């Protein structure tokens, strides 16, 4: 069996940022895409495309758009997002190419498309100077005097102001002091008012940023790459655990099935962890093992977790267990 290269497992951070913007903006008539073909044969790029339906950006839509993005009336916004890579000459040139090719492919006029390079990290001052970039308008927004790049805007997340409309993107800044501001602003917005799914997803983003690589489980997840789906699941579990922990114990026992539901949530999380660790240790798991995990109780999961530390095979992990019974 051929294994995919490690590059396929890297977190595609522009997909996570796109997901943060997707639900609130979609409800307001804006299409959000993270898989954008600049040309019919374009390579994979870290691009987010925003396309509105109306004649101009509304104030509600702008409430989710950062400085720079909210300051144009172009119908489509082409955003190249750099999270783990520092800004360099290649990324600036790539934005120029993507803008040109996408404009031609979609037959867009000069005023129909605005292109942006959003950088999580703050580039060297010398690089900005060499390409004629200077701050325009609000902090963190840069334009250039170079003719070929004059229509572009560079947005530096570490420098954006700490205001609500900057919070969605500022949550992806590289400096801890800055992304914490973004997270706090987002939580203060009342995310459940958008939807419970949106609250779950952003809870997952917060967990990813707050925990980092603090333990082996998080290292394993980061090695295989965060996806919108895995972040959503992490957020759902984190949100549920926080909710249950904040309910007074006397109230908790008054809620029908509350303790049973809480136990089910913990068992589901345990299944995912055991499956992940077994796969890492022994490779792809056969169907009978997946079946055992799917129907396991908390005691079995804990027992298997202890055994796999020393076991030399899957048979040793499950040696003395009774046959699985399915319903």
C-alpha positions as CSV (number, residue, x, y, z in Angstrom):
1,X,0.0,0.0,0.0
2,X,1.4,3.4,-1.0
3,X,1.4,6.0,1.7
4,X,0.6,9.6,0.9
5,X,3.4,12.1,1.4
6,X,3.6,14.0,4.6
7,X,2.7,17.2,2.8
8,X,-0.9,15.9,2.3
9,X,-1.3,15.8,6.1
10,X,-0.4,19.4,6.7
11,X,-3.1,21.6,8.1
12,X,-4.6,23.7,5.3
13,X,-5.1,26.8,7.4
14,X,-6.9,28.8,4.7
15,X,-9.6,26.1,4.8
16,X,-10.1,26.8,8.5
17,X,-10.2,30.5,8.1
18,X,-12.6,30.1,5.2
19,X,-14.8,27.9,7.4
20,X,-14.9,30.6,10.1
21,X,-16.1,33.1,7.5
22,X,-18.4,30.7,5.6
23,X,-21.4,30.3,7.8
24,X,-22.0,33.9,8.9
25,X,-21.3,35.3,5.4
26,X,-23.3,32.6,3.6
27,X,-26.4,33.5,5.6
28,X,-25.8,37.1,4.4
29,X,-25.7,36.3,0.7
30,X,-21.9,35.8,0.3
31,X,-20.4,32.7,-1.3
32,X,-17.2,31.5,0.4
33,X,-14.9,29.1,-1.5
34,X,-11.6,27.5,-0.4
35,X,-11.1,25.3,-3.5
36,X,-10.6,27.8,-6.3
37,X,-9.4,27.0,-9.8
38,X,-7.5,30.1,-11.0
39,X,-7.2,28.4,-14.4
40,X,-8.4,25.0,-15.6
41,X,-5.0,23.5,-14.7
42,X,-4.0,25.6,-11.7
43,X,-2.1,24.1,-8.8
44,X,-3.5,23.9,-5.3
45,X,-3.2,27.3,-3.7
46,X,-4.1,28.8,-0.3
47,X,-6.9,30.9,-1.7
48,X,-10.2,32.0,-0.2
49,X,-12.8,33.5,-2.6
50,X,-15.6,35.7,-1.4
51,X,-18.4,36.6,-3.9
52,X,-21.4,38.7,-2.9
53,X,-24.8,38.5,-4.5
54,X,-26.0,42.1,-4.1
55,X,-24.9,45.4,-5.8
56,X,-22.7,46.4,-2.8
57,X,-21.4,45.1,0.5
58,X,-23.9,45.6,3.3
59,X,-23.1,46.7,6.8
60,X,-24.1,43.2,8.1
61,X,-21.6,41.6,5.6
62,X,-18.9,44.1,6.5
63,X,-19.3,43.2,10.2
64,X,-17.5,39.9,9.3
65,X,-14.9,41.5,7.0
66,X,-11.6,42.8,8.3
67,X,-10.1,46.2,7.5
68,X,-8.9,46.2,3.9
69,X,-11.5,43.6,2.8
70,X,-14.4,45.8,3.8
71,X,-12.9,48.9,2.1
72,X,-13.6,47.8,-1.5
73,X,-16.8,47.5,-3.5
74,X,-15.4,44.8,-5.8
75,X,-18.0,42.0,-6.2
76,X,-15.4,39.3,-5.7
77,X,-12.5,39.2,-3.2
78,X,-9.5,36.9,-4.0
79,X,-7.6,36.2,-0.8
80,X,-4.3,34.3,-0.5
81,X,-3.7,33.4,3.1
82,X,-0.2,32.7,4.5
83,X,-0.3,31.2,8.0
84,X,2.8,29.2,8.6
85,X,4.9,30.7,5.8
86,X,6.6,34.0,6.0
87,X,5.7,36.6,3.3
88,X,8.3,36.6,0.5
89,X,8.8,37.7,-3.0
90,X,7.4,34.5,-4.4
91,X,4.1,34.8,-2.6
92,X,3.7,38.4,-3.7
93,X,4.4,37.4,-7.3
94,X,2.0,34.5,-7.0
95,X,-0.9,36.8,-6.0
96,X,-0.2,38.9,-9.1
97,X,-0.4,35.7,-11.3
98,X,-3.5,34.4,-9.5
99,X,-5.3,37.7,-9.8
100,X,-4.4,38.0,-13.5
101,X,-5.4,34.5,-14.5
102,X,-8.6,34.4,-12.5
103,X,-9.7,37.7,-13.9
104,X,-9.2,36.4,-17.4
105,X,-10.9,33.0,-16.8
106,X,-13.9,34.6,-15.2
107,X,-14.0,37.5,-17.7
108,X,-14.0,40.0,-14.9
109,X,-13.6,43.8,-15.3
110,X,-11.1,45.9,-13.6
111,X,-13.5,46.8,-10.7
112,X,-15.1,43.4,-10.3
113,X,-12.2,41.8,-8.4
114,X,-10.0,42.9,-5.5
115,X,-7.1,40.7,-4.5
116,X,-5.5,40.5,-1.0
117,X,-2.5,38.8,0.6
118,X,-3.2,38.1,4.3
119,X,-0.2,37.2,6.4
120,X,-0.4,35.6,9.8
121,X,3.3,36.6,10.4
122,X,4.8,40.0,10.2
123,X,7.3,40.3,7.4
124,X,10.7,42.0,7.6
125,X,10.5,45.7,7.2
126,X,13.1,45.5,4.4
127,X,10.8,43.3,2.3
128,X,8.0,45.7,2.6
129,X,10.2,48.6,1.7
130,X,11.7,46.8,-1.3
131,X,8.2,46.3,-2.8
132,X,7.0,49.8,-1.9
133,X,4.4,48.7,0.7
134,X,3.2,51.4,3.0
135,X,0.3,51.5,5.5
136,X,-2.9,52.8,3.9
137,X,-6.0,53.6,6.0
138,X,-6.3,51.5,9.1
139,X,-3.4,49.7,10.9
140,X,-2.4,46.4,9.4
141,X,-3.5,47.3,5.8
142,X,-0.8,48.1,3.3
143,X,-0.7,49.2,-0.3
144,X,2.2,49.6,-2.7
145,X,3.3,52.3,-5.1
146,X,4.6,49.7,-7.6
147,X,2.4,49.8,-10.7
148,X,2.1,46.1,-11.1
149,X,0.8,45.6,-7.5
150,X,-1.1,48.9,-7.0
151,X,-4.5,47.2,-6.9
152,X,-3.5,44.7,-4.2
153,X,-3.7,45.1,-0.5
154,X,-1.5,43.4,2.1
155,X,-3.1,42.6,5.5
156,X,-0.9,41.8,8.5
157,X,-3.0,40.1,11.2
158,X,-0.6,41.1,14.0
159,X,-1.2,44.7,13.3
160,X,-5.0,44.8,12.8
161,X,-6.9,46.8,15.4
162,X,-8.7,44.9,18.2
163,X,-12.3,45.5,17.0
164,X,-15.2,43.1,16.3
165,X,-15.0,43.0,12.5
166,X,-11.3,42.1,12.6
167,X,-11.8,39.3,15.1
168,X,-12.5,36.4,12.6
169,X,-9.2,36.8,10.8
170,X,-7.2,38.2,13.8
171,X,-7.8,34.8,15.6
172,X,-5.3,33.4,13.1
173,X,-2.5,35.9,13.9
174,X,0.9,34.5,14.8
175,X,1.5,36.4,18.0
176,X,-0.2,34.9,21.0
177,X,-1.2,38.3,22.4
178,X,-2.9,39.2,19.1
179,X,-4.8,35.9,18.4
180,X,-6.0,35.9,22.0
181,X,-7.6,39.3,21.3
182,X,-9.3,37.8,18.2
183,X,-10.6,34.8,20.1
184,X,-11.9,36.9,23.0
185,X,-13.7,39.3,20.6
186,X,-15.3,36.4,18.7
187,X,-16.5,34.8,22.0
188,X,-18.0,38.1,23.0
189,X,-20.1,38.2,19.7
190,X,-22.5,35.5,20.9
191,X,-21.6,32.8,18.3
192,X,-24.7,30.7,19.0
193,X,-26.7,33.5,17.5
194,X,-25.2,32.5,14.1
195,X,-25.8,28.8,14.8
196,X,-24.8,26.1,17.3
197,X,-22.6,24.5,14.6
198,X,-20.7,27.8,14.2
199,X,-20.2,27.9,17.9
200,X,-18.9,24.4,17.9
201,X,-16.5,25.1,15.1
202,X,-15.1,28.2,16.6
203,X,-14.7,26.3,19.9
204,X,-12.6,23.9,18.0
205,X,-10.5,26.7,16.5
206,X,-10.0,28.1,20.0
207,X,-8.9,24.7,21.3
208,X,-6.4,24.2,18.5
209,X,-4.8,27.6,19.2
210,X,-4.9,27.4,23.0
211,X,-3.6,23.8,23.3
212,X,-1.0,23.9,20.5
213,X,1.2,20.8,20.9
214,X,0.9,20.3,24.7
215,X,0.4,16.5,24.6
216,X,0.9,13.4,22.5
217,X,-2.7,13.4,21.3
218,X,-2.5,16.9,20.0
219,X,0.8,16.1,18.3
220,X,-0.8,13.2,16.6
221,X,-3.7,15.3,15.4
222,X,-1.3,18.0,14.1
223,X,0.9,15.5,12.3
224,X,-2.1,14.3,10.3
225,X,-3.4,17.8,9.8
226,X,-6.5,19.7,11.1
227,X,-9.4,19.7,8.7
228,X,-12.7,21.6,9.1
229,X,-14.3,18.3,10.0
230,X,-11.8,17.4,12.7
231,X,-11.9,20.9,14.2
232,X,-15.7,20.7,14.3
233,X,-15.6,17.4,16.2
234,X,-13.0,18.8,18.6
235,X,-15.1,21.9,19.2
236,X,-18.3,19.8,19.7
237,X,-16.6,17.7,22.4
238,X,-14.9,20.7,24.0
239,X,-18.2,22.7,24.0
240,X,-20.2,19.8,25.5
241,X,-17.6,19.1,28.2
242,X,-17.5,22.8,29.2
243,X,-21.3,23.0,29.3
244,X,-21.6,19.9,31.5
245,X,-18.8,21.1,33.8
246,X,-20.5,24.4,34.3
247,X,-23.9,23.0,35.4
248,X,-24.2,22.7,39.2
249,X,-24.1,19.0,40.3
250,X,-27.6,19.2,42.0
251,X,-29.0,20.6,38.7
252,X,-27.1,18.1,36.6
253,X,-28.9,15.2,38.3
254,X,-32.3,16.8,37.6
255,X,-31.7,16.8,33.8
256,X,-33.1,13.7,32.2
257,X,-30.3,11.4,31.0
258,X,-27.7,14.1,31.7
259,X,-25.1,11.7,33.3
260,X,-25.7,9.1,30.6
261,X,-25.2,11.6,27.9
262,X,-22.1,12.9,29.5
263,X,-20.7,9.4,29.7
264,X,-21.6,8.8,26.1
265,X,-19.7,11.9,25.1
266,X,-16.6,10.7,26.9
267,X,-16.8,7.2,25.5
268,X,-17.1,8.7,21.9
269,X,-13.9,10.8,22.5
270,X,-12.2,7.7,24.0
271,X,-13.1,5.6,20.9
272,X,-11.5,8.2,18.6
273,X,-8.3,8.4,20.7
274,X,-7.9,4.6,20.9
275,X,-8.5,4.2,17.2
276,X,-6.0,6.9,16.4
277,X,-3.3,5.4,18.6
278,X,-3.9,1.9,17.3
279,X,-3.6,3.1,13.8
280,X,-0.4,4.9,14.5
281,X,1.0,1.8,16.2
282,X,-0.2,-1.0,13.9
283,X,-1.3,0.7,10.7
284,X,-4.7,0.5,9.0
285,X,-7.1,-1.4,11.3
286,X,-9.1,-4.4,10.1
287,X,-12.9,-4.4,10.2
288,X,-13.2,-6.5,13.3
289,X,-11.1,-4.1,15.3
290,X,-13.1,-1.1,14.1
291,X,-16.3,-3.0,15.1
292,X,-15.0,-3.7,18.6
293,X,-14.0,0.0,19.1
294,X,-17.4,1.2,17.8
295,X,-19.2,-0.9,20.4
296,X,-16.8,-0.5,23.3
297,X,-17.6,0.8,26.7
298,X,-15.4,3.1,28.8
299,X,-13.8,0.2,30.7
300,X,-12.8,-1.7,27.6
301,X,-11.3,1.5,26.0
302,X,-9.2,2.1,29.1
303,X,-8.0,-1.5,29.1
304,X,-7.0,-1.4,25.5
305,X,-5.3,1.9,26.0
306,X,-3.1,0.4,28.7
307,X,-2.3,-2.7,26.7
308,X,-1.3,-1.0,23.5
309,X,1.7,0.6,25.2
310,X,3.4,-2.8,25.4
311,X,1.6,-5.0,22.9
312,X,3.5,-6.3,19.9
313,X,0.4,-6.9,17.8
314,X,-3.4,-6.3,17.7
315,X,-4.0,-9.8,18.9
316,X,-2.2,-9.0,22.2
317,X,-4.3,-5.8,22.6
318,X,-7.5,-7.8,22.4
319,X,-6.2,-11.1,23.7
320,X,-8.7,-11.9,26.6
321,X,-11.7,-9.9,25.4
322,X,-15.0,-11.7,24.7
323,X,-16.4,-11.6,21.2
324,X,-18.1,-8.3,20.3
325,X,-21.9,-8.4,20.3
326,X,-23.7,-6.1,17.9
327,X,-27.3,-5.1,17.8
